[in-house]
Amino acid sequence: MMKPSWVLRGWLKFLRSVIAFFLLIAFLKTSIAEPQTFPSYRAFALNATEFPTEDYYDYIIVGGGTAGCPLAATLSRNYKVLLIERGGVPYERPNLMSQEGFLPTLLQVDQFDSPAQAFVSEDGVPNARGRVLGGSSAINAGFYSRADQDFYGKSGINWDMRLVNISYEWVERAIVFRPELQSWQSTIRDGLIEAGVGPYNGFTLDHSMGTKIGGSTFDSSGRRHTAADLLSYGKPENLKVALYATAEKILLTTSASDNSETSAIGMTYRDSLGDFHHAMVHDDGEVILSAGALGSPQLMLLSGIGSRPYLSSWGIPVAQHLPYVGRFLYDNPRNGISIVPPIPLAQSLIQVVGITDSGTFIEAASTIIPFIAPSRSVFIGASSTPLYLTVATIMEKIAGPLSSGSLLLASTDVRANPVVRFNYFIDPSDLQKCVIGMRRIGDLLRSQSMSNFRFRQWFGERGFRFVGAALPLDLSDDMLMGDFCRRTVSTIWHYHGGCIVGKVVDQNLRVLGINALRVVDGSVFTISPGTNPQATLMMLGRFMGLKLTRERTR
């Protein structure tokens, strides 16, 4: 049945108001834009083509990401450090530096150059990894929150909690800000409290049960700060950052006096012209992998560190039999709902979180997407100027998770994504947590705070206009809710594991059976820290830098 003309006129009026609103926002952003400034680390972050074909360092760090940048900066205060990064610098990519660029960054991808490298797990879930200095801290939603206290005990890492807190504070002084809540984030805060996710803890960087406002790596002008900014705290004469450098292989040697003792002595990397470089470590130096939960296990396998039968099947010479490299790979499933609000909303990424007592975290965002009119639409003609709509999303992430998968090689070309499977919800307790979390979102939708986001419907009723799947009508039905979780599963980009403590590395993150080789990134985690991992990963980089420095100066 054709809808009445007043409905169509209402929709067109709504669309015009949206367009006017966002044109105003775009104008204001253009008019107050700050002049481009270059970070101080640019002086020692150079294209790898400018590096010598061979050089020596005290530490070689592979991966200029969320953990690798603070690690390199810290070690460079006392030692000569090379940081190998396969991407470029973030500030040269305008989309990376603003909240409005968050979705375009994840969508505008290519095979070898884009700052976000897309991949699809064998579960069929699209995902992404950072390919730029700063790593995933340059492409994420910017939310900053410290790990929960249970994480430290369960991680297996040898923590010094005093040093942990010092490391967090160092990061926070440099790149963490208190966000100013817009209407959607304020609504979510109030709705969570109404839904019983209490107490309200206000603004805090700590992991606290209840509802809170967390930190942000976007400053008050909306400009993103990343782990790359922490490189400015390094010692310039000691720190070199090789950009557009693809780490190819860990160089290993076996002791002539003891054939069973293997040591890392350097790295082979290739520049953008395809030329090879050899970076070697001095005596007492180390190679440190900080290439992330996909990059670090992939590089170990390609270097002959992994399961002997598996490596042999690829024709890769076995340097060290470590059967669990690439195993115990986790990704926290994300589920949620999206609605079209009746009024335009400013872009907002995650600023508020509800930390429940059932192992679920509730977060929200409002994003701007292009509106595409149906083909051959009678009422909305084709236009050269795109129309945009706000979509408001509420999502839940489960803690842990317990379900795990694995990483395998897809190619001997390190630039190719590995084959990844996360096995979402294979553990029943993960599915149950999702069901509980989605019911809590149902409670939030019924709150008085959400009333302004309902549309008037037929017979005077008011309801939400969902984009994509709506919650089942009967939230008490476990089977329906479980099916919803399985059908709508996506990622929140918090994957981890693959080089976990006790299986691949020891409690000090040294690779088992190989001297002078460590892994310092999220691949060593068996659980995701707190609500969002980037705070803990940056802390980890600083922490390990301080720890290694102290150990060498004793």
Salt bridges, closest charged atoms under 4 A:
ASP55 OD1 - LYS80 NZ 3.64
GLU92 OE2 - ARG42 NH2 3.42
GLU100 OE2 - LYS29 NZ 3.37
ASP110 OD1 - ARG131 NH2 3.66
ASP113 OD2 - ARG93 NH2 3.09
GLU122 OE1 - ARG421 NE 3.52
GLU172 OE2 - ARG146 NE 2.93
ASP190 OD1 - ARG189 NE 2.99
ASP219 OD2 - HIS225 NE2 2.91
ASP229 OD2 - HIS225 ND1 3.03
GLU248 OE2 - ARG270 NE 3.37
ASP271 OD2 - HIS277 NE2 2.82
GLU286 OE1 - ARG518 NE 2.71
ASP413 OD2 - ARG415 NH2 3.00
ASP443 OD2 - ARG440 NE 3.75
ASP443 OD1 - ARG446 NH2 2.44
ASP478 OD1 - ARG439 NH2 2.44
ASP483 OD2 - ARG487 NE 2.85
ASP506 OD2 - ARG510 NE 2.89
GLU551 OE1 - ARG518 NH2 3.83
